Amino acid sequence: MLDVGKWPIFSLCSEEELQLIRQACVFGSAGNEVLYTTVNDEIFVLGTNCCGCLGLGDVQSTIEPRRLDSLSGKKIASLSYGSGPHIVLATTEGEVFTWGHNAYSQLGNGTTNHGLVPCQISTNLSNKQVIEVACGSYHSLVLTSDGEVFAWGYNNSGQVGSGSTVNQPIPRRVTGCLQNKVVVTIACGQMCCMAVVDTGEVYVWGYNGNGQLGLGSSGNQPTPCRVAALQGIRVQRVACGYAHTLVLTDEGQVYAWGANSYGQLGTGNKSNQSYPTPVTVEKDRIIEIAACHSTHTSAAKTQGGHVYMWGQCRGQSVILPHLTHFSCTDDVFACFATPAVSWRLLSVEPDDHLTVAESLKREFDNPDTADLKFLVDGKYIYAHKVLLKIRCEHFRSSLEDNEDDIVEMSEFSYPVYRAFLEYLYTDSISLSPEEAVGLLDLATFYRENRLKKLCQQTIKQGICEENAIALLSAAVKYEAQDLEEFCFRFCINHLTVVTQTSGFAEMDHDLLKNFISKASRVGAFKN
């Protein structure tokens, strides 16, 4: 089960927000940007927003998720990012949207202006359904449902496959050797491209200074060229690192080539390879390979569920596939890649299994399963005797021989008593500071010390000059010493304003005397 929380950027999201995520992509030069979709098909973004890559219409960073309204209702089929960063997104309807860094026309809109909001790209794609997208550092690649490839952006090394080195400002179909081929999957390295066709052949083009095209040379390739060394081998998947390439065959074998200064080829040394070289992982078949153009890290997953990693891993060079404790390749990039970015659009399968705690939360105040009703202020609260006995000493004795299914309660208000019962099911409270004083009274009465602490925390968060004396009085009354000390310090720190409130004017005589005496001892009245 994928845990997006392993990515540092997600520590900015609440637990509730994390539970709603269904797809996500972590990107940016430091893994400091993220886009995610929720169960409601809403798209949210957060992070540093370099070059407007969050698509919000500005370049303001945000540590709180903001909804990307311009793509409201769109479902994501494929998403990739460049180094600028720029974003290329394909919807399930086959539309393409781009935004972010655009100094090299990598957005495909015919300009070199950064795109602050998602813009639909239709030039030469208007009658096409795009099913997959891939980005290099500053160029973009898309695959259509009829097996055609279109490219645009930075082209200093021939990475758009046009035969020249002139930047390409709009999508153009990549032809040459691919003219009559049906492409089934694509990938981009930093400045190169790969396409796998339906016969299992691999075609490559672009920068080749580290041998990342697998052609046995280091010369750049401005048009698609077949990797001849893979003759007779049917390739199913291809994955590109910054300057290295991995392919997966239909027999579960991995081949690697290109840059190897961090051991990212997994060959046991750090020598670059310009030809496909087999990678020995284990006897089990490999079913997934992983790499991304912003890292020098490689990963693979076997049919038996084992995940291996190699290359640059947390600054170390791992030159042979290393068995991890992870269950998916995504975790390798979350925990070991530099930067911590995702190598693909993450997909979180909804987990229908409820924990014991989640099941209990659901059953609170549920009339369908309850065997006990509390009548408070004319309203019913539904509960379960056995749970109350397990969770609370008071109920263990009071319900022991009580066969009634209705208990009338007049000592406490409905909001306070409901919050108390809900706490027994959830271990948490959600009350205003004023109501939390009432719950503090109840917690004292029932000798629920942990609940007392929770009440004090809530009350502290809501203290202000107007209510400080009232909260101090409550703390003294219910012998909440920690809260009493907190309220007293607050009053001393805001003494002038507090002494002008109605609460201070109406203060109990004994409490006032004690307050003045204690304030004097801490030097509150010194000139």
N, C-alpha and C positions, 0 to 999 in steps of 0.2 A: 504494500500500500504506500503510494507516494506521500511523503510528508514535506509540504512546501516550507514548513517552519525551519527546515535545515538551512535554508538560504538566509544569511544575516539580514538582508533588506526586509524580510517578512517580520522581523522582531518589532517593526513599527506598527504592525496590524494587531488588533485585539483578537482574542481567541474566538469571539463570535464571528468576526470578519473572516478569519482563516477557515472556519467551518463551512462558509458559503462558497469558497473558491472551487471552480471546476476546471479552469484552464489558466495557465500562467506562463509568462516569459520574463526571465531576469536578464537584464542586459546592461550595457554601459561599460566605460573603461575601468570602473572599479566595482562593477556589479551593483551599482547604486540606483538603478532604475528598474521598475517592474510594471508590467501590464497584466491584468488578470480579468477573467470573466467569472460571473457568479451563477448560482442556480437559476436566477431570474433573467439570464442573458444580458445582464448589464456589464459594461466594461469599465474598470477602474484603473487608475494609474497613480504611481507615487514615486518620488525620488528627486534627484538633483536637476532633472529637466534640461540637460545640456542641449543647446541648439533647438530647444522647443520640442525635443523628441518624445515628450509625453502627449503631445497633440492637443494641449489645452488652450492654445491661442496666445500663450505667453511663454516667458523663459524663467518663470518663478519656480523655485524648488518647493516641494511640499513633503512634509513628513506625515501627512494624513492622506488617506486614499481620496482621490477626486474622481467623480464619474466623468467618463468621456462621452458626453451627450451626443456629439456629432455622429457616433457610431451606434447609437441606441437601437436595439432590436436586431443588430447584425450578429450573425453567428460566425465564429472564426473556424476556417478549415485549415489554414496554414499561416504561419507567421515567422519572419526572420528579421535580423537586424544587422546593421553595419557598424563600423568603428566610430563614426562621427559623433553620436550614432544616428542612423536613419532606420526607419521601420518600413517593411513591406508586408502587407496583410492581405490574404485572400479570404473572402467570405464563402460560406457554403453554397451561395448562389453563383460563385465564380467571378465576383467582382474583385478588383484590386484597388487598395487604398495605400497611399504612401505619405510619410511626413518625417520631419527632422532635418538632419544635416544634408546640405545639397550643393556643396561647393563644386562637385564634379558631375552634376546632373543625375545623381543616383536616384532621385525621386521620379525621374521619367516624365516630368511635366513640361519639359522644354525650357526650363529656366535654371539658374544657379542660385536662386534665392532659397534660404532655409524655409521649410514648410512648418508653420506653427500649428496647423490643424490638418487632419486627414483629408487628402484630396484623391478623388477617384481618378484612376488612370485608364483612359479608354482609347487613346491613340493606338491604332493597329490591334487593339484587343476588344473592340466593341462587340464583335460577334463571337468572341471566344469565351470559354469557361475555364478559368484558371483553377487548377487543383493543387498546385504546390508552388511555393516560393522559396528562394534562397538568396542570401546576400553575402557578398565578399566585403572587404573593408569599405570600399567606396563604389561598388557596382552591384547591380541587381539582376536576378534571373527568375523567370517564371515558366512553369510547365502547364500546357493546356490539356483539356480532356481528350483532344485528338492527337496528343503526342508531340506537339510542336513546342519549341523553346524560344522564348523572347528574352533579349538582354538589353541593358542600357547602363549608362554611368561612366565611371573612370575607365580609361582604356589604354593607359600608357604601356601595357605589356600585352595587348591583344585580348584582354579578358572578356570583352563583349563578343568576340568571335567574328568580327566584321571583316577581317582581313587587313585592317589598318590599325593605327594607334591613336586615332582621333577619338576624343570623348563622344559618347553617344547620348544625346539629350532626351530621346524618346524611345519607347520599345521598338525594337526591330527583330524580326525573326532570324534566328541563327540557322544558317543553311549549310552550304558546303557538303561535307560528308553526311550531315544529318538530314539533307533535303528530303530523302524518301524513307527515312527511318522513323519508327514510332518510339519516342522516348518514354520511359516509365518512371524514372526518378532522377533528380538533379541534386547537386551540392556545389558549394563554393568554398575555396580556400581564401586566403587574404587577397590574392590577385590572380586567381585561376578558377576554372569551372570544370565540372564533370557531369556527364550525362550517361545513364545506363539505358540501352535500348531493349526492346522486347525479346531480342535474341540472346541477351546476356552480355553483349559486347559493351565496352566502356570507351567513350569518346571524351577527349580532354582538350583544353585550350587555355591560353593565357601565360602567366609568368611561370618560368621553369628553372630559375636560378639555383634551386636546391634539389632539382630532379623530381619535383612533386607531380609532374605530369606522367612519370613512369615510362618515358619514351627512350630511356637509355642515354639521354643527352641532357644538357643544361640550357639549351636554346629556347627562347620564347616561341609560342605557337599561336599565331593570330587567327587561325581557323580551326575547327574541330579536327582532331586526328585520333584514329583508333589506337588503343594500347595493344600493340601486336603481341607483346609478351604474354598476354592472357588468352592467346589463341586456344580454342577448345575448352575454355573454362567459362561457365555461365555465372555471371555476377548478378546478384539480387539487389544488393544495397551498396552505397558508397557514402563515406563520411570524410570530410576534410577538416584538418586542423589548420593552424596558421600557415604552415608550409609543408605539411605532410598529408598523406592520403591513406585511407583504409578502404578495402572492399571486402564484402562478404559473398561467398559463392553459394550456389544452391546445395552444395554438399556440407555447408557449415564450416568451411575453411576461411581463414582471414589472410589477406595479403596486404603488405604495407610498403610504402616507398616515400622518398622525399627527405626533408630535413630530419636530423636525428640527434641534435646536440644535447637534448634532454633525455634521450632514450625512448622518444615517442613512437618509434617503429616497433619496439618490443623485441628487437633482434639480439639483445644481450651485449650490444656495444653502442657507440655513439657516432658511428660512421654513416654519412648520408647514403642513400640508395636511390639510383635513378631507374632501377627496374623493380617490378613487383617481387617482394620477398615474403615467403610464408612466415606467419607468426604462429608459434606453438603455444597454445593456451592450455589445453588438456585434451584427453581423449574424447570428451563429450563434444557434441556439435555446438558451434556458436550460432545463436539465433539473433543477436543484435550487436551492432558496433556503434561506437559513439566518439565524436570529435567535434570541435567547433573552431571557426577561423580566428577567434580571439585568444585561443589558448594552445599550449603545446602538450595537452593531456589526451590520452586515449583510454577507452574503456570497452569492455565487451561482456556480454551475458551468455551463459551456456543454457542448453536445453534443460539441464538439471537445476537451473536457477542460481548458479554461482556467478558472481560479478567480479571481474578482474579490472585492474587499472595499471597504467604504466605511463612513462613520460614525466613531465614536470608535475609533481604532486607536492603541494605545500612547499615549493622551493627546492625540493629534493629531486634528483634525477633517478627515476626507477626504470632500469634498462630491460627488465623482463616483466611479463604480465604477473601482477601480484594479486593474490586472492584477498578479497575484502570481506567484511561482514555485512555489506549492503545487500538489499534485495532488488535494487534497480540501478541502472547506469546513471540516472539523473543525480542520485546521491553523491556519486563520485565528483561531479562538477560542483555540487553545492558545498562539499566539504574539503575538496583537495585542489580544485582548479584555481588558477590565478589569471584573471579575476574570477570570483564565484558567480559564473553566469550559467544559463541553461543552454544546452546544446540543441534543444528542440523545443517546440511548444509543449509544455507540460500538461498532462491530462490527469485530473484527480477523479478517480471513480468514486461515486457516492457509496459510503459505507452504511448499509442498512442495519448492521448489527448494533444493538444498543448495549452499553455497559450497564451494570447493576445500578450505578448512580444515575445514569440517564433514564433508566426505566422508572426509578423511584420518583424522579422529578416530574415525569409525565403523569404519574398517578395522583399527585397532590390535587385535592379539591375535585376529584373525579367521582361524580355520583354513581357511575356505572359499576365501580368496583369497591366503593367505600362501604364500611359496616358501622360507621359512627358519624353523627352529625353534631356540630357545635352551633348553638343558636346564640348569636352575639348581635346586639342592636337590631334585632328583628331579621337578621340575615343568616343563612346557613353556610357553614364551612365543612366540607366533606373530608373525612380522614379514615385511617385504617388502624384499628386497635393494636394489632400486633406490632406495627411499625412504631407507634407512639410508646409502647411498652419497652421496645428495644432501645429507643433513642433518648428516653427521658425518665429519670428516676421518679419524678412526681407522678407520671402516668402509670408507672409500673405498680405503684401501690394503689392509686385512686381508681384504676380500671380493673384491678384484680378480681373483685367479686361483683363488679358492676355490669349487669346484663342489659342496661338501657342502651338504646341506640341513638338517643338524643341527650346532649349535655347542655344545659343553659349556663351562660357565662355573663355575669354582670360587672365583675371587678375591673375588666379592661375593655377598651374600645375595640370595634370591629377591625380597623386597620392594624392595630397593635397585635391583637390575638391571631389574626390571619398571618401576619408576618412571622409570628412565633411558630405557628404550625408549619408554615412554608420552610422555615429554617430547619426544622426537623427532617424535612424531605430533601433539602438542597444544600445545607451547610453554609448558606449565605443569606444576607438580608438586603432588601432594597427599600429604604424608607427615607423620608425627609429627616433632617436633624431633630426637628421638633417632635415628630412621631417616635424617633429613636429614643427620646427621653422616656416615653411611655413604655417602650420595649425594655429599656434599661431597668425600669421599675419591676416589670414582669420577670426579667432575668434574675434580678436580686431575690424576688419572692420565691422563684422556683429553684434558686441556687444553680443556675446555668452559667458557670464561669466563662466558658468560651463565648457564649452569646453576649455576655457582659462586655467582653473585650471588643467584639464586633460593633456593638452599640457605641462604645466609646470612640472607636475609629470614625464611625459615621458622624457622630456629634462634633468631633474635632474638625472634620472637613467643612462643617456648616457654620462654624462660629464666626460672629461678627460683633461690632461694638454694641449693636442694639440688643442682641440676645445673650451677650457674654455673662451678665450677672445671673440671668435665669438658668443658664447652663451650669454655672458655678454652684448655684443653689441645689440643682438636681444632683450634681456630682457629690455634694456633701450629704444630701438626704439619702442617696443610695450607696454611700460608702465606696464610691468609685474613685479611689485615691489618685490613680494615674490621670484620670480626666480632671479631677479637682485641681491638681498641680498645673495641668495644661491651661485650664480656664483662668486660674489665678495669674499665671505668667502673661497670658494674653491681656488680662485686665491691666496689669502693671505696665505693659508695653504700650497700651492705648489709654492710659489713665485719664487724661483730660477729657477725651470724648466719652469714655465709659461713665465717668462721674456726672455727666450731663444728661444721661438717659433716664427715662421713666423707671426702668428696671432698678437702677441704683437708688432713686428716690424712694421706691417702695420696698427696699431691701429689708429682710427680717433683721430685727434689732441685734440679736446675738450674732448673726452672720456678719452684719456690718461691723460690729465691735471686733470680731476676730479678723475680718478683712483688713481693717485699719491697723490693727496691731501687727499683723503679719507683713503688711505693706511697709510699715515703719521699719521693721527689722531688716528688710531687704533694701532699705535706703530710698524708698520711693518719694519721700518728702524732703530730701536734702536739696538745698539751694544749689 
